């Protein structure tokens, strides 16, 4: 009986950790893309145009999600709970009103645009060089540019990771606890 309880506790901890990862928008966006892409591209065999339209729509929506997540932040409210909002030039536009917390310190900054651009760029490279996407939209590219397909995502990841490390973001978006 004790073994079953321990296994259940470990299982709940595992699922909780996975939920925390998926809850983060960029990670969740990439997870959603990798989950839906094989279905929407028919595993890369896009015989009918509807597969291309659906896949293009998901890529665009996931790109918008990556961009949007860079313009969200969270704060501790008077009630001690974490509240979320959208970053604006005047400060944070909260999801719920009635807080005495100074939200003007969460103003929109130039770095938010840089992070959004890099996030969308990294996602776009990953999405467009995904095996199913390549096979669906430009099948000859996989055989002629195999090295590029293998190396470019890693190179873009290293460069973007370096930029994020040099200029870290201070936003605690949806899914992050406020700082």
C-alpha positions in Angstrom: 0.0 0.0 0.0 2.8 2.4 0.9 4.5 1.7 -2.5 1.3 2.6 -4.3 1.0 5.9 -2.4 4.7 6.7 -3.1 4.2 6.0 -6.8 1.1 8.2 -6.9 3.0 11.0 -5.1 5.8 10.7 -7.6 3.4 10.7 -10.5 1.6 13.8 -9.2 4.9 15.6 -8.8 5.9 14.6 -12.4 2.6 15.8 -13.8 2.9 19.0 -11.7 6.4 19.7 -13.1 5.2 19.0 -16.7 2.2 21.3 -16.2 4.5 24.0 -14.9 6.7 23.7 -18.1 3.7 23.7 -20.4 2.1 26.6 -18.6 4.9 28.9 -19.8 3.7 30.4 -23.0 6.8 30.1 -25.2 7.4 26.5 -24.0 3.7 25.8 -24.2 3.6 27.3 -27.7 6.4 25.1 -28.9 4.8 22.1 -27.3 1.5 22.8 -28.9 3.1 23.3 -32.3 5.0 20.0 -32.0 1.8 18.3 -30.9 -0.4 19.7 -33.7 2.1 19.9 -36.6 2.2 16.1 -37.5 -1.6 16.0 -37.4 -2.1 19.2 -39.5 0.6 18.3 -42.1 -0.5 14.7 -42.3 3.1 13.8 -41.2 4.5 15.9 -43.9 2.4 14.4 -46.7 0.4 17.5 -47.6 -1.5 16.1 -50.6 -4.4 18.5 -50.2 -4.1 22.2 -49.8 -6.2 22.1 -46.6 -3.1 20.7 -44.8 -1.0 23.6 -45.8 -3.6 26.1 -44.8 -4.1 24.5 -41.4 -0.3 24.2 -40.8 0.3 27.8 -41.9 -2.5 29.0 -39.5 -1.0 27.1 -36.6 2.5 28.5 -37.3 1.1 32.0 -37.5 -0.9 31.7 -34.3 2.0 30.1 -32.4 4.3 32.9 -33.6 1.8 35.5 -32.3 1.6 33.7 -29.0 5.4 33.8 -28.7 5.3 37.6 -29.4 2.4 38.2 -27.1 4.0 36.4 -24.2 6.9 38.9 -24.2 4.4 41.7 -23.4 2.9 40.1 -20.3 4.0 40.4 -16.7 2.8 39.5 -13.2 2.8 41.1 -9.9 1.8 40.3 -6.3 -1.5 41.9 -5.4 -2.7 43.3 -2.1 -4.3 39.9 -1.5 -1.0 38.1 -1.8 -2.0 36.4 -5.0 -0.2 36.6 -8.4 -2.0 38.7 -10.9 -1.2 39.0 -14.6 -1.4 41.9 -17.1 -0.4 43.2 -20.4 2.6 45.7 -20.6 1.7 49.1 -22.0 3.7 52.4 -22.4 2.0 53.7 -19.3 2.5 50.6 -17.2 0.8 47.2 -16.6 -2.8 46.8 -17.7 -4.0 44.3 -15.1 -6.4 41.4 -15.8 -8.3 42.5 -12.6 -8.8 46.0 -11.4 -8.8 47.4 -7.9 -5.2 47.0 -6.8 -3.2 49.6 -4.9 0.1 48.2 -6.3 2.0 50.8 -8.5 1.7 49.3 -12.0 3.5 52.2 -13.7 6.9 50.5 -13.0 6.0 47.8 -15.5 6.2 50.2 -18.5 7.0 49.0 -22.0 10.7 49.0 -22.8 12.9 48.6 -25.9 14.1 45.3 -24.6 10.6 43.9 -24.7 10.6 44.4 -28.5 14.0 42.8 -28.8 12.9 39.8 -26.8 9.7 39.5 -28.8 11.5 39.7 -32.1 14.1 37.0 -31.1 11.4 34.8 -29.7 9.4 34.9 -32.9 12.5 34.5 -34.9 13.6 31.4 -33.0 10.1 29.9 -33.2 9.9 30.6 -36.9 13.2 28.9 -37.6 12.2 25.9 -35.5 8.7 25.7 -37.1 9.8 26.2 -40.7 12.7 23.7 -40.4 10.6 21.1 -38.7 10.7 17.8 -40.6 7.0 17.7 -41.2 6.8 21.4 -42.3 9.7 20.9 -44.7 8.2 17.8 -46.2 4.8 19.6 -46.6 5.9 23.0 -48.0 9.2 22.5 -49.7 10.1 18.8 -49.9 13.1 19.1 -52.1 14.8 21.4 -49.6 15.2 18.5 -47.1 17.5 16.6 -49.5 19.4 19.5 -51.0 20.0 21.5 -47.9 20.3 18.8 -45.3 23.2 20.4 -43.5 21.3 23.8 -43.2 18.3 22.0 -41.8 20.4 20.4 -39.2 22.7 23.3 -38.3 20.6 26.4 -38.6 18.2 25.8 -35.6 21.2 25.1 -33.3 23.1 28.2 -34.5 20.0 30.5 -34.1 19.5 29.0 -30.7 23.0 29.7 -29.6 23.0 33.3 -30.9 19.6 34.1 -29.4 20.5 32.4 -26.1 23.6 34.5 -26.0 21.6 37.7 -26.5 19.1 36.6 -23.8 22.0 35.9 -21.5 23.6 39.3 -22.1 20.4 41.2 -21.9 18.1 39.2 -19.6 14.4 40.0 -19.5 12.8 41.2 -16.3 9.3 40.2 -17.2 7.5 37.5 -15.3 4.8 36.7 -17.9 1.9 34.4 -17.7 2.8 31.2 -15.9 5.8 32.7 -14.0 5.5 33.8 -10.4 6.0 37.5 -9.9 9.4 38.7 -8.7 
